[in-house]
């Protein structure tokens, strides 16, 4: 088969996988213990949950978009 017929090459798939892993890490960072009716947990408003995790997810989504848009190099 001719490799020019494929839209993605190996590098595109690797970049997509890395982006997906970064997004999953961002969602894991966003999750955490929640407050219940009996006990209030102020750690749900920590900078990790509010600022860092959404930025990590955004970077993961941007890297996935780049992996989709990236054109494979012709040999």
mmCIF file of the N, C-alpha and C atoms, coordinates in Angstrom:
data_MODEL
# 
_entry.id   MODEL 
# 
loop_
_atom_site.group_PDB 
_atom_site.id 
_atom_site.type_symbol 
_atom_site.label_atom_id 
_atom_site.label_alt_id 
_atom_site.label_comp_id 
_atom_site.label_asym_id 
_atom_site.label_entity_id 
_atom_site.label_seq_id 
_atom_site.pdbx_PDB_ins_code 
_atom_site.Cartn_x 
_atom_site.Cartn_y 
_atom_site.Cartn_z 
_atom_site.occupancy 
_atom_site.B_iso_or_equiv 
_atom_site.pdbx_formal_charge 
_atom_site.auth_seq_id 
_atom_site.auth_comp_id 
_atom_site.auth_asym_id 
_atom_site.auth_atom_id 
_atom_site.pdbx_PDB_model_num 
ATOM 1   N N  . UNK A 1 1  ? 0.825   -1.190 0.000  1.00 0.00 ? 1  UNK A N  1 
ATOM 2   C CA . UNK A 1 1  ? 0.000   0.000  0.000  1.00 0.00 ? 1  UNK A CA 1 
ATOM 3   C C  . UNK A 1 1  ? 0.861   1.242  0.000  1.00 0.00 ? 1  UNK A C  1 
ATOM 4   N N  . UNK A 1 2  ? 0.329   2.277  -0.568 1.00 0.00 ? 2  UNK A N  1 
ATOM 5   C CA . UNK A 1 2  ? 1.056   3.531  -0.661 1.00 0.00 ? 2  UNK A CA 1 
ATOM 6   C C  . UNK A 1 2  ? 0.841   4.341  0.609  1.00 0.00 ? 2  UNK A C  1 
ATOM 7   N N  . UNK A 1 3  ? 1.909   4.804  1.227  1.00 0.00 ? 3  UNK A N  1 
ATOM 8   C CA . UNK A 1 3  ? 1.804   5.547  2.480  1.00 0.00 ? 3  UNK A CA 1 
ATOM 9   C C  . UNK A 1 3  ? 1.221   6.943  2.279  1.00 0.00 ? 3  UNK A C  1 
ATOM 10  N N  . UNK A 1 4  ? 1.223   7.453  1.057  1.00 0.00 ? 4  UNK A N  1 
ATOM 11  C CA . UNK A 1 4  ? 0.709   8.796  0.825  1.00 0.00 ? 4  UNK A CA 1 
ATOM 12  C C  . UNK A 1 4  ? -0.807  8.868  0.944  1.00 0.00 ? 4  UNK A C  1 
ATOM 13  N N  . UNK A 1 5  ? -1.485  7.734  0.976  1.00 0.00 ? 5  UNK A N  1 
ATOM 14  C CA . UNK A 1 5  ? -2.938  7.735  1.074  1.00 0.00 ? 5  UNK A CA 1 
ATOM 15  C C  . UNK A 1 5  ? -3.424  7.963  2.501  1.00 0.00 ? 5  UNK A C  1 
ATOM 16  N N  . UNK A 1 6  ? -2.558  7.845  3.478  1.00 0.00 ? 6  UNK A N  1 
ATOM 17  C CA . UNK A 1 6  ? -2.971  8.007  4.868  1.00 0.00 ? 6  UNK A CA 1 
ATOM 18  C C  . UNK A 1 6  ? -2.870  9.467  5.288  1.00 0.00 ? 6  UNK A C  1 
ATOM 19  N N  . UNK A 1 7  ? -3.851  9.912  6.062  1.00 0.00 ? 7  UNK A N  1 
ATOM 20  C CA . UNK A 1 7  ? -3.847  11.291 6.527  1.00 0.00 ? 7  UNK A CA 1 
ATOM 21  C C  . UNK A 1 7  ? -2.868  11.487 7.683  1.00 0.00 ? 7  UNK A C  1 
ATOM 22  N N  . UNK A 1 8  ? -2.692  10.451 8.510  1.00 0.00 ? 8  UNK A N  1 
ATOM 23  C CA . UNK A 1 8  ? -1.811  10.534 9.669  1.00 0.00 ? 8  UNK A CA 1 
ATOM 24  C C  . UNK A 1 8  ? -0.627  9.605  9.479  1.00 0.00 ? 8  UNK A C  1 
ATOM 25  N N  . UNK A 1 9  ? 0.478   9.979  10.087 1.00 0.00 ? 9  UNK A N  1 
ATOM 26  C CA . UNK A 1 9  ? 1.614   9.071  10.139 1.00 0.00 ? 9  UNK A CA 1 
ATOM 27  C C  . UNK A 1 9  ? 1.866   8.693  11.597 1.00 0.00 ? 9  UNK A C  1 
ATOM 28  N N  . UNK A 1 10 ? 2.965   8.017  11.842 1.00 0.00 ? 10 UNK A N  1 
ATOM 29  C CA . UNK A 1 10 ? 3.267   7.523  13.183 1.00 0.00 ? 10 UNK A CA 1 
ATOM 30  C C  . UNK A 1 10 ? 3.403   8.668  14.188 1.00 0.00 ? 10 UNK A C  1 
ATOM 31  N N  . UNK A 1 11 ? 4.006   9.770  13.760 1.00 0.00 ? 11 UNK A N  1 
ATOM 32  C CA . UNK A 1 11 ? 4.224   10.908 14.659 1.00 0.00 ? 11 UNK A CA 1 
ATOM 33  C C  . UNK A 1 11 ? 2.888   11.527 15.069 1.00 0.00 ? 11 UNK A C  1 
ATOM 34  N N  . UNK A 1 12 ? 1.933   11.594 14.144 1.00 0.00 ? 12 UNK A N  1 
ATOM 35  C CA . UNK A 1 12 ? 0.616   12.132 14.485 1.00 0.00 ? 12 UNK A CA 1 
ATOM 36  C C  . UNK A 1 12 ? -0.045  11.301 15.582 1.00 0.00 ? 12 UNK A C  1 
ATOM 37  N N  . UNK A 1 13 ? 0.026   9.996  15.447 1.00 0.00 ? 13 UNK A N  1 
ATOM 38  C CA . UNK A 1 13 ? -0.595  9.139  16.451 1.00 0.00 ? 13 UNK A CA 1 
ATOM 39  C C  . UNK A 1 13 ? 0.112   9.238  17.792 1.00 0.00 ? 13 UNK A C  1 
ATOM 40  N N  . UNK A 1 14 ? 1.421   9.391  17.783 1.00 0.00 ? 14 UNK A N  1 
ATOM 41  C CA . UNK A 1 14 ? 2.161   9.556  19.038 1.00 0.00 ? 14 UNK A CA 1 
ATOM 42  C C  . UNK A 1 14 ? 1.779   10.872 19.707 1.00 0.00 ? 14 UNK A C  1 
ATOM 43  N N  . UNK A 1 15 ? 1.675   11.942 18.921 1.00 0.00 ? 15 UNK A N  1 
ATOM 44  C CA . UNK A 1 15 ? 1.268   13.231 19.476 1.00 0.00 ? 15 UNK A CA 1 
ATOM 45  C C  . UNK A 1 15 ? -0.157  13.187 20.015 1.00 0.00 ? 15 UNK A C  1 
ATOM 46  N N  . UNK A 1 16 ? -1.041  12.485 19.314 1.00 0.00 ? 16 UNK A N  1 
ATOM 47  C CA . UNK A 1 16 ? -2.413  12.321 19.812 1.00 0.00 ? 16 UNK A CA 1 
ATOM 48  C C  . UNK A 1 16 ? -2.438  11.570 21.137 1.00 0.00 ? 16 UNK A C  1 
ATOM 49  N N  . UNK A 1 17 ? -1.641  10.523 21.253 1.00 0.00 ? 17 UNK A N  1 
ATOM 50  C CA . UNK A 1 17 ? -1.595  9.750  22.492 1.00 0.00 ? 17 UNK A CA 1 
ATOM 51  C C  . UNK A 1 17 ? -1.044  10.581 23.642 1.00 0.00 ? 17 UNK A C  1 
ATOM 52  N N  . UNK A 1 18 ? -0.002  11.357 23.370 1.00 0.00 ? 18 UNK A N  1 
ATOM 53  C CA . UNK A 1 18 ? 0.564   12.222 24.410 1.00 0.00 ? 18 UNK A CA 1 
ATOM 54  C C  . UNK A 1 18 ? -0.454  13.264 24.848 1.00 0.00 ? 18 UNK A C  1 
ATOM 55  N N  . UNK A 1 19 ? -1.154  13.853 23.890 1.00 0.00 ? 19 UNK A N  1 
ATOM 56  C CA . UNK A 1 19 ? -2.184  14.836 24.227 1.00 0.00 ? 19 UNK A CA 1 
ATOM 57  C C  . UNK A 1 19 ? -3.294  14.231 25.062 1.00 0.00 ? 19 UNK A C  1 
ATOM 58  N N  . UNK A 1 20 ? -3.711  13.019 24.727 1.00 0.00 ? 20 UNK A N  1 
ATOM 59  C CA . UNK A 1 20 ? -4.760  12.354 25.497 1.00 0.00 ? 20 UNK A CA 1 
ATOM 60  C C  . UNK A 1 20 ? -4.294  12.058 26.917 1.00 0.00 ? 20 UNK A C  1 
ATOM 61  N N  . UNK A 1 21 ? -3.058  11.647 27.073 1.00 0.00 ? 21 UNK A N  1 
ATOM 62  C CA . UNK A 1 21 ? -2.515  11.373 28.404 1.00 0.00 ? 21 UNK A CA 1 
ATOM 63  C C  . UNK A 1 21 ? -2.462  12.661 29.233 1.00 0.00 ? 21 UNK A C  1 
ATOM 64  N N  . UNK A 1 22 ? -2.078  13.775 28.604 1.00 0.00 ? 22 UNK A N  1 
ATOM 65  C CA . UNK A 1 22 ? -2.020  15.051 29.318 1.00 0.00 ? 22 UNK A CA 1 
ATOM 66  C C  . UNK A 1 22 ? -3.422  15.483 29.745 1.00 0.00 ? 22 UNK A C  1 
ATOM 67  N N  . UNK A 1 23 ? -4.419  15.287 28.891 1.00 0.00 ? 23 UNK A N  1 
ATOM 68  C CA . UNK A 1 23 ? -5.802  15.633 29.251 1.00 0.00 ? 23 UNK A CA 1 
ATOM 69  C C  . UNK A 1 23 ? -6.276  14.773 30.417 1.00 0.00 ? 23 UNK A C  1 
ATOM 70  N N  . UNK A 1 24 ? -5.971  13.497 30.381 1.00 0.00 ? 24 UNK A N  1 
ATOM 71  C CA . UNK A 1 24 ? -6.377  12.605 31.479 1.00 0.00 ? 24 UNK A CA 1 
ATOM 72  C C  . UNK A 1 24 ? -5.702  13.023 32.780 1.00 0.00 ? 24 UNK A C  1 
ATOM 73  N N  . UNK A 1 25 ? -4.423  13.398 32.707 1.00 0.00 ? 25 UNK A N  1 
ATOM 74  C CA . UNK A 1 25 ? -3.726  13.883 33.908 1.00 0.00 ? 25 UNK A CA 1 
ATOM 75  C C  . UNK A 1 25 ? -4.400  15.144 34.438 1.00 0.00 ? 25 UNK A C  1 
ATOM 76  N N  . UNK A 1 26 ? -4.803  16.043 33.540 1.00 0.00 ? 26 UNK A N  1 
ATOM 77  C CA . UNK A 1 26 ? -5.498  17.258 33.969 1.00 0.00 ? 26 UNK A CA 1 
ATOM 78  C C  . UNK A 1 26 ? -6.807  16.955 34.663 1.00 0.00 ? 26 UNK A C  1 
ATOM 79  N N  . UNK A 1 27 ? -7.577  15.996 34.149 1.00 0.00 ? 27 UNK A N  1 
ATOM 80  C CA . UNK A 1 27 ? -8.836  15.640 34.795 1.00 0.00 ? 27 UNK A CA 1 
ATOM 81  C C  . UNK A 1 27 ? -8.599  14.964 36.138 1.00 0.00 ? 27 UNK A C  1 
ATOM 82  N N  . UNK A 1 28 ? -7.547  14.183 36.250 1.00 0.00 ? 28 UNK A N  1 
ATOM 83  C CA . UNK A 1 28 ? -7.222  13.555 37.539 1.00 0.00 ? 28 UNK A CA 1 
ATOM 84  C C  . UNK A 1 28 ? -6.839  14.631 38.554 1.00 0.00 ? 28 UNK A C  1 
ATOM 85  N N  . UNK A 1 29 ? -6.086  15.649 38.094 1.00 0.00 ? 29 UNK A N  1 
ATOM 86  C CA . UNK A 1 29 ? -5.729  16.741 38.998 1.00 0.00 ? 29 UNK A CA 1 
ATOM 87  C C  . UNK A 1 29 ? -6.959  17.534 39.432 1.00 0.00 ? 29 UNK A C  1 
ATOM 88  N N  . UNK A 1 30 ? -7.954  17.649 38.552 1.00 0.00 ? 30 UNK A N  1 
ATOM 89  C CA . UNK A 1 30 ? -9.174  18.379 38.901 1.00 0.00 ? 30 UNK A CA 1 
ATOM 90  C C  . UNK A 1 30 ? -10.018 17.631 39.915 1.00 0.00 ? 30 UNK A C  1 
ATOM 91  N N  . UNK A 1 31 ? -9.979  16.323 39.856 1.00 0.00 ? 31 UNK A N  1 
ATOM 92  C CA . UNK A 1 31 ? -10.797 15.557 40.788 1.00 0.00 ? 31 UNK A CA 1 
ATOM 93  C C  . UNK A 1 31 ? -10.177 15.618 42.176 1.00 0.00 ? 31 UNK A C  1 
ATOM 94  N N  . UNK A 1 32 ? -10.959 15.316 43.129 1.00 0.00 ? 32 UNK A N  1 
ATOM 95  C CA . UNK A 1 32 ? -10.470 15.332 44.503 1.00 0.00 ? 32 UNK A CA 1 
ATOM 96  C C  . UNK A 1 32 ? -11.628 15.108 45.441 1.00 0.00 ? 32 UNK A C  1 
ATOM 97  N N  . UNK A 1 33 ? -11.312 15.065 46.691 1.00 0.00 ? 33 UNK A N  1 
ATOM 98  C CA . UNK A 1 33 ? -12.358 14.880 47.679 1.00 0.00 ? 33 UNK A CA 1 
ATOM 99  C C  . UNK A 1 33 ? -13.312 16.058 47.701 1.00 0.00 ? 33 UNK A C  1 
ATOM 100 N N  . UNK A 1 34 ? -14.550 15.781 47.842 1.00 0.00 ? 34 UNK A N  1 
ATOM 101 C CA . UNK A 1 34 ? -15.558 16.825 47.879 1.00 0.00 ? 34 UNK A CA 1 
ATOM 102 C C  . UNK A 1 34 ? -16.068 17.046 49.280 1.00 0.00 ? 34 UNK A C  1 
ATOM 103 N N  . UNK A 1 35 ? -16.831 18.092 49.428 1.00 0.00 ? 35 UNK A N  1 
ATOM 104 C CA . UNK A 1 35 ? -17.447 18.378 50.710 1.00 0.00 ? 35 UNK A CA 1 
ATOM 105 C C  . UNK A 1 35 ? -18.762 17.608 50.823 1.00 0.00 ? 35 UNK A C  1 
ATOM 106 N N  . UNK A 1 36 ? -19.083 17.249 52.040 1.00 0.00 ? 36 UNK A N  1 
ATOM 107 C CA . UNK A 1 36 ? -20.366 16.600 52.310 1.00 0.00 ? 36 UNK A CA 1 
ATOM 108 C C  . UNK A 1 36 ? -21.201 17.536 53.157 1.00 0.00 ? 36 UNK A C  1 
ATOM 109 N N  . UNK A 1 37 ? -22.419 17.133 53.428 1.00 0.00 ? 37 UNK A N  1 
ATOM 110 C CA . UNK A 1 37 ? -23.279 17.968 54.270 1.00 0.00 ? 37 UNK A CA 1 
ATOM 111 C C  . UNK A 1 37 ? -22.764 18.039 55.699 1.00 0.00 ? 37 UNK A C  1 
ATOM 112 N N  . UNK A 1 38 ? -22.044 17.010 56.136 1.00 0.00 ? 38 UNK A N  1 
ATOM 113 C CA . UNK A 1 38 ? -21.548 16.972 57.508 1.00 0.00 ? 38 UNK A CA 1 
ATOM 114 C C  . UNK A 1 38 ? -20.203 17.670 57.652 1.00 0.00 ? 38 UNK A C  1 
ATOM 115 N N  . UNK A 1 39 ? -19.363 17.628 56.631 1.00 0.00 ? 39 UNK A N  1 
ATOM 116 C CA . UNK A 1 39 ? -18.008 18.159 56.750 1.00 0.00 ? 39 UNK A CA 1 
ATOM 117 C C  . UNK A 1 39 ? -17.674 19.000 55.518 1.00 0.00 ? 39 UNK A C  1 
ATOM 118 N N  . UNK A 1 40 ? -17.143 20.178 55.775 1.00 0.00 ? 40 UNK A N  1 
ATOM 119 C CA . UNK A 1 40 ? -16.707 21.073 54.702 1.00 0.00 ? 40 UNK A CA 1 
ATOM 120 C C  . UNK A 1 40 ? -15.221 20.839 54.454 1.00 0.00 ? 40 UNK A C  1 
ATOM 121 N N  . UNK A 1 41 ? -14.860 20.663 53.196 1.00 0.00 ? 41 UNK A N  1 
ATOM 122 C CA . UNK A 1 41 ? -13.466 20.419 52.823 1.00 0.00 ? 41 UNK A CA 1 
ATOM 123 C C  . UNK A 1 41 ? -12.969 21.617 52.014 1.00 0.00 ? 41 UNK A C  1 
ATOM 124 N N  . UNK A 1 42 ? -12.171 22.508 52.624 1.00 0.00 ? 42 UNK A N  1 
ATOM 125 C CA . UNK A 1 42 ? -11.709 23.688 51.879 1.00 0.00 ? 42 UNK A CA 1 
ATOM 126 C C  . UNK A 1 42 ? -10.678 23.379 50.805 1.00 0.00 ? 42 UNK A C  1 
ATOM 127 N N  . UNK A 1 43 ? -10.176 22.147 50.742 1.00 0.00 ? 43 UNK A N  1 
ATOM 128 C CA . UNK A 1 43 ? -9.168  21.821 49.739 1.00 0.00 ? 43 UNK A CA 1 
ATOM 129 C C  . UNK A 1 43 ? -9.752  21.756 48.330 1.00 0.00 ? 43 UNK A C  1 
ATOM 130 N N  . UNK A 1 44 ? -11.079 21.793 48.198 1.00 0.00 ? 44 UNK A N  1 
ATOM 131 C CA . UNK A 1 44 ? -11.658 21.782 46.854 1.00 0.00 ? 44 UNK A CA 1 
ATOM 132 C C  . UNK A 1 44 ? -11.392 23.088 46.129 1.00 0.00 ? 44 UNK A C  1 
ATOM 133 N N  . UNK A 1 45 ? -11.011 24.125 46.856 1.00 0.00 ? 45 UNK A N  1 
ATOM 134 C CA . UNK A 1 45 ? -10.686 25.412 46.252 1.00 0.00 ? 45 UNK A CA 1 
ATOM 135 C C  . UNK A 1 45 ? -9.185  25.659 46.185 1.00 0.00 ? 45 UNK A C  1 
ATOM 136 N N  . UNK A 1 46 ? -8.398  24.603 46.213 1.00 0.00 ? 46 UNK A N  1 
ATOM 137 C CA . UNK A 1 46 ? -6.949  24.756 46.163 1.00 0.00 ? 46 UNK A CA 1 
ATOM 138 C C  . UNK A 1 46 ? -6.535  25.194 44.758 1.00 0.00 ? 46 UNK A C  1 
ATOM 139 N N  . UNK A 1 47 ? -5.386  25.863 44.641 1.00 0.00 ? 47 UNK A N  1 
ATOM 140 C CA . UNK A 1 47 ? -4.915  26.292 43.309 1.00 0.00 ? 47 UNK A CA 1 
ATOM 141 C C  . UNK A 1 47 ? -4.709  25.125 42.340 1.00 0.00 ? 47 UNK A C  1 
ATOM 142 N N  . UNK A 1 48 ? -4.427  23.935 42.861 1.00 0.00 ? 48 UNK A N  1 
ATOM 143 C CA . UNK A 1 48 ? -4.255  22.780 41.983 1.00 0.00 ? 48 UNK A CA 1 
ATOM 144 C C  . UNK A 1 48 ? -5.550  22.464 41.237 1.00 0.00 ? 48 UNK A C  1 
ATOM 145 N N  . UNK A 1 49 ? -6.673  22.520 41.945 1.00 0.00 ? 49 UNK A N  1 
ATOM 146 C CA . UNK A 1 49 ? -7.961  22.202 41.331 1.00 0.00 ? 49 UNK A CA 1 
ATOM 147 C C  . UNK A 1 49 ? -8.493  23.348 40.480 1.00 0.00 ? 49 UNK A C  1 
ATOM 148 N N  . UNK A 1 50 ? -8.217  24.581 40.872 1.00 0.00 ? 50 UNK A N  1 
ATOM 149 C CA . UNK A 1 50 ? -8.825  25.744 40.228 1.00 0.00 ? 50 UNK A CA 1 
ATOM 150 C C  . UNK A 1 50 ? -7.997  26.269 39.064 1.00 0.00 ? 50 UNK A C  1 
ATOM 151 N N  . UNK A 1 51 ? -6.675  26.288 39.189 1.00 0.00 ? 51 UNK A N  1 
ATOM 152 C CA . UNK A 1 51 ? -5.832  26.937 38.174 1.00 0.00 ? 51 UNK A CA 1 
ATOM 153 C C  . UNK A 1 51 ? -4.963  25.975 37.384 1.00 0.00 ? 51 UNK A C  1 
ATOM 154 N N  . UNK A 1 52 ? -4.276  25.088 38.055 1.00 0.00 ? 52 UNK A N  1 
ATOM 155 C CA . UNK A 1 52 ? -3.278  24.238 37.388 1.00 0.00 ? 52 UNK A CA 1 
ATOM 156 C C  . UNK A 1 52 ? -3.947  23.187 36.499 1.00 0.00 ? 52 UNK A C  1 
ATOM 157 N N  . UNK A 1 53 ? -4.929  22.494 37.025 1.00 0.00 ? 53 UNK A N  1 
ATOM 158 C CA . UNK A 1 53 ? -5.559  21.404 36.279 1.00 0.00 ? 53 UNK A CA 1 
ATOM 159 C C  . UNK A 1 53 ? -6.238  21.877 34.991 1.00 0.00 ? 53 UNK A C  1 
ATOM 160 N N  . UNK A 1 54 ? -6.993  22.977 34.987 1.00 0.00 ? 54 UNK A N  1 
ATOM 161 C CA . UNK A 1 54 ? -7.560  23.432 33.711 1.00 0.00 ? 54 UNK A CA 1 
ATOM 162 C C  . UNK A 1 54 ? -6.508  23.831 32.683 1.00 0.00 ? 54 UNK A C  1 
ATOM 163 N N  . UNK A 1 55 ? -5.395  24.392 33.126 1.00 0.00 ? 55 UNK A N  1 
ATOM 164 C CA . UNK A 1 55 ? -4.323  24.759 32.188 1.00 0.00 ? 55 UNK A CA 1 
ATOM 165 C C  . UNK A 1 55 ? -3.692  23.496 31.598 1.00 0.00 ? 55 UNK A C  1 
ATOM 166 N N  . UNK A 1 56 ? -3.524  22.468 32.420 1.00 0.00 ? 56 UNK A N  1 
ATOM 167 C CA . UNK A 1 56 ? -2.974  21.207 31.928 1.00 0.00 ? 56 UNK A CA 1 
ATOM 168 C C  . UNK A 1 56 ? -3.922  20.597 30.893 1.00 0.00 ? 56 UNK A C  1 
ATOM 169 N N  . UNK A 1 57 ? -5.224  20.628 31.170 1.00 0.00 ? 57 UNK A N  1 
ATOM 170 C CA . UNK A 1 57 ? -6.199  20.111 30.201 1.00 0.00 ? 57 UNK A CA 1 
ATOM 171 C C  . UNK A 1 57 ? -6.164  20.923 28.914 1.00 0.00 ? 57 UNK A C  1 
ATOM 172 N N  . UNK A 1 58 ? -6.082  22.232 29.025 1.00 0.00 ? 58 UNK A N  1 
ATOM 173 C CA . UNK A 1 58 ? -6.032  23.083 27.838 1.00 0.00 ? 58 UNK A CA 1 
ATOM 174 C C  . UNK A 1 58 ? -4.804  22.768 26.991 1.00 0.00 ? 58 UNK A C  1 
ATOM 175 N N  . UNK A 1 59 ? -3.654  22.593 27.633 1.00 0.00 ? 59 UNK A N  1 
ATOM 176 C CA . UNK A 1 59 ? -2.444  22.237 26.895 1.00 0.00 ? 59 UNK A CA 1 
ATOM 177 C C  . UNK A 1 59 ? -2.590  20.881 26.210 1.00 0.00 ? 59 UNK A C  1 
ATOM 178 N N  . UNK A 1 60 ? -3.248  19.956 26.870 1.00 0.00 ? 60 UNK A N  1 
ATOM 179 C CA . UNK A 1 60 ? -3.480  18.649 26.264 1.00 0.00 ? 60 UNK A CA 1 
ATOM 180 C C  . UNK A 1 60 ? -4.380  18.748 25.036 1.00 0.00 ? 60 UNK A C  1 
ATOM 181 N N  . UNK A 1 61 ? -5.448  19.551 25.137 1.00 0.00 ? 61 UNK A N  1 
ATOM 182 C CA . UNK A 1 61 ? -6.346  19.715 23.994 1.00 0.00 ? 61 UNK A CA 1 
ATOM 183 C C  . UNK A 1 61 ? -5.658  20.438 22.842 1.00 0.00 ? 61 UNK A C  1 
ATOM 184 N N  . UNK A 1 62 ? -4.842  21.433 23.158 1.00 0.00 ? 62 UNK A N  1 
ATOM 185 C CA . UNK A 1 62 ? -4.105  22.151 22.108 1.00 0.00 ? 62 UNK A CA 1 
ATOM 186 C C  . UNK A 1 62 ? -3.121  21.222 21.413 1.00 0.00 ? 62 UNK A C  1 
ATOM 187 N N  . UNK A 1 63 ? -2.447  20.379 22.180 1.00 0.00 ? 63 UNK A N  1 
ATOM 188 C CA . UNK A 1 63 ? -1.503  19.448 21.555 1.00 0.00 ? 63 UNK A CA 1 
ATOM 189 C C  . UNK A 1 63 ? -2.232  18.421 20.695 1.00 0.00 ? 63 UNK A C  1 
ATOM 190 N N  . UNK A 1 64 ? -3.437  18.028 21.086 1.00 0.00 ? 64 UNK A N  1 
ATOM 191 C CA . UNK A 1 64 ? -4.212  17.113 20.260 1.00 0.00 ? 64 UNK A CA 1 
ATOM 192 C C  . UNK A 1 64 ? -4.666  17.786 18.969 1.00 0.00 ? 64 UNK A C  1 
ATOM 193 N N  . UNK A 1 65 ? -5.044  19.042 19.044 1.00 0.00 ? 65 UNK A N  1 
ATOM 194 C CA . UNK A 1 65 ? -5.432  19.784 17.840 1.00 0.00 ? 65 UNK A CA 1 
ATOM 195 C C  . UNK A 1 65 ? -4.231  19.914 16.909 1.00 0.00 ? 65 UNK A C  1 
ATOM 196 N N  . UNK A 1 66 ? -3.066  20.193 17.470 1.00 0.00 ? 66 UNK A N  1 
ATOM 197 C CA . UNK A 1 66 ? -1.860  20.270 16.638 1.00 0.00 ? 66 UNK A CA 1 
ATOM 198 C C  . UNK A 1 66 ? -1.574  18.925 15.968 1.00 0.00 ? 66 UNK A C  1 
ATOM 199 N N  . UNK A 1 67 ? -1.765  17.836 16.711 1.00 0.00 ? 67 UNK A N  1 
ATOM 200 C CA . UNK A 1 67 ? -1.509  16.509 16.141 1.00 0.00 ? 67 UNK A CA 1 
ATOM 201 C C  . UNK A 1 67 ? -2.455  16.211 14.987 1.00 0.00 ? 67 UNK A C  1 
ATOM 202 N N  . UNK A 1 68 ? -3.680  16.718 15.064 1.00 0.00 ? 68 UNK A N  1 
ATOM 203 C CA . UNK A 1 68 ? -4.641  16.492 13.989 1.00 0.00 ? 68 UNK A CA 1 
ATOM 204 C C  . UNK A 1 68 ? -4.322  17.359 12.780 1.00 0.00 ? 68 UNK A C  1 
ATOM 205 N N  . UNK A 1 69 ? -3.931  18.597 13.032 1.00 0.00 ? 69 UNK A N  1 
ATOM 206 C CA . UNK A 1 69 ? -3.668  19.547 11.933 1.00 0.00 ? 69 UNK A CA 1 
ATOM 207 C C  . UNK A 1 69 ? -2.331  19.278 11.254 1.00 0.00 ? 69 UNK A C  1 
ATOM 208 N N  . UNK A 1 70 ? -1.380  18.736 11.984 1.00 0.00 ? 70 UNK A N  1 
ATOM 209 C CA . UNK A 1 70 ? -0.019  18.518 11.458 1.00 0.00 ? 70 UNK A CA 1 
ATOM 210 C C  . UNK A 1 70 ? -0.062  17.667 10.202 1.00 0.00 ? 70 UNK A C  1 
ATOM 211 N N  . UNK A 1 71 ? 0.616   18.138 9.186  1.00 0.00 ? 71 UNK A N  1 
ATOM 212 C CA . UNK A 1 71 ? 0.679   17.410 7.915  1.00 0.00 ? 71 UNK A CA 1 
ATOM 213 C C  . UNK A 1 71 ? 1.921   16.544 7.907  1.00 0.00 ? 71 UNK A C  1 
ATOM 214 N N  . UNK A 1 72 ? 1.763   15.263 7.597  1.00 0.00 ? 72 UNK A N  1 
ATOM 215 C CA . UNK A 1 72 ? 2.944   14.384 7.519  1.00 0.00 ? 72 UNK A CA 1 
ATOM 216 C C  . UNK A 1 72 ? 3.894   14.838 6.408  1.00 0.00 ? 72 UNK A C  1 
ATOM 217 N N  . UNK A 1 73 ? 5.171   14.685 6.667  1.00 0.00 ? 73 UNK A N  1 
ATOM 218 C CA . UNK A 1 73 ? 6.169   15.078 5.669  1.00 0.00 ? 73 UNK A CA 1 
ATOM 219 C C  . UNK A 1 73 ? 6.270   14.014 4.594  1.00 0.00 ? 73 UNK A C  1 
ATOM 220 N N  . UNK A 1 74 ? 6.387   14.473 3.353  1.00 0.00 ? 74 UNK A N  1 
ATOM 221 C CA . UNK A 1 74 ? 6.565   13.547 2.243  1.00 0.00 ? 74 UNK A CA 1 
ATOM 222 C C  . UNK A 1 74 ? 8.004   13.065 2.202  1.00 0.00 ? 74 UNK A C  1 
ATOM 223 N N  . UNK A 1 75 ? 8.192   11.823 1.876  1.00 0.00 ? 75 UNK A N  1 
ATOM 224 C CA . UNK A 1 75 ? 9.540   11.268 1.822  1.00 0.00 ? 75 UNK A CA 1 
ATOM 225 C C  . UNK A 1 75 ? 10.114  11.374 0.435  1.00 0.00 ? 75 UNK A C  1 
# 
